[in-house]
Amino acid sequence: MTDPTVSPTGIRALGREALAFLLAATCPGCDEPGTLLCDPCRGRLQASPVDVRTPQGRVVRAALTYEGVAARCIRRMKDDGETLLARPLGTALAVVLPSVAGSAVSMVPVPTSGAAFRRRGYRVPELLIRRAGVRPLRALSAAHARRDQRGLDVSARARNAEGSVRARFQGAGARVILVDDVVTTGATIDEASLVLDRAGFEVVAAVTLAATPLHGRHSAFTSDPSTTRRN
Ligand SMILES: [Zn+2]
């Protein structure tokens, strides 16, 4: 079948544009030119789950440790607008989303601040849930402009997270899994869980794409400032 609206010339032009786009791309993991993500770096995005405990004692399961290739890919997606990377990263997230087959559990994204949404034009946790093949339930919204969490210690992060989210509707006992992109201390997860509890949701688990290697959680931790989270 031929589409009368697209001429062979048009298709060639599209092909040239796609080729130019690809040639201008570099792998976020290793800077190899001409690829959005090379095969070895794609392999480094295989989920390798790690559990993190929040200040309130909740367990958060993260698919990846926020370092090396994974950290560079996440930064490229979050800060440089490379949303195509949400596909392989969403595949990693899918590994830690507890199996929901046959049960009524919804995936609730941690909300993105208005400023971050305006800067990016997309909400990172929500995009990741979609790329993991699940429809997100937007039960939370950002309540106030939260300060950048970078450089804050555990207690400062907890204070900063307080009042940062609110429920958009009542849960009436609905079972939900809280999903964020990167967990650092877990203060944001604690705050979001508390708000969901109070609104009548039952938070059955919390998962993230990645966990920053802090507090000696991982022996490989080095004080690399590039692993600091940007909200
Ligand atoms: Zn690479």
Residues whose N, C-alpha, C, O or C-beta is under 5 A from the ligand:
A	BS01	ZN	C27 G29 C30 D31 E32 C38 C41
